[in-house]
């Protein structure tokens, strides 16, 4: 590859970086805080209903708790969470979005994998968004996902 071809390729890469407007850490944190509030409200509603129905079963309460914690992975696979909607964000399949220019959500398996990695790594994962040009956190890399603006 000669010098001119190298410059053309480098120009294309720079243009791709400019065109990809990744969400900042602050925007992602705001989205997560909004979703945290949603989860707290859902837990309060579930507790109120279970108490009103006088359901004392640990199994039923455990199932209700598990369903609430599935809020994020299910919503991301189907569309997006409420916090992401408020902030204008989406979680997309990295390969489809970046390589094929097709905006597709990740499937439920990848969404669960992403959520598990996010839960296990916590803030450490989120703080790594500055490590690559697409702003992928560790949990995004694990799930072949990328956070984008709508």
Secondary structure, 3 states (H helix, E strand, C coil): CCHHHHHHHHHHHHHHHHHCCCCCHHHHHHHHHHHHHHHHHHHHHHHHHHHHCCCCCHHHHHHHHHHHHCHHHHHHHHCCCHHHHHHCEEEEEHHHHHHCCCCCECCHHHHHHHHHHHHHHCHHHHHHHHHCCCCCCHHHHHCCEEEEEC
